Amino acid sequence: MASNAAVPFWRAAGMTYITYSNICANLVRNCLKEPFKAESINREKVHFSLSKWSDGKPQKPVMRSDTPQV
């Protein structure tokens, strides 16, 4: 059994790396001065498709928009 000391803190907190990365990115964006802050906030919008798999085959993809809450 592996030691819990080797587990990254974001995993120990119950987060995924993507969630941790998004939190860090938002912190950096909020520290920027204008006009760089406004430009970076406009670039952070992400759209992606998510497909669930069942019996080894992908189901119908669902389009999602991941816009962080400011």
Sequence and secondary structure as in RCSB ss.txt:
>XXXX:A:sequence
MASNAAVPFWRAAGMTYITYSNICANLVRNCLKEPFKAESINREKVHFSLSKWSDGKPQKPVMRSDTPQV
>XXXX:A:secstr
   GGGS HHHHTT  HHHHHHHHHHHHHHHS TTHHHHHHHHT EEEEE  EETTEE   EEEEE    
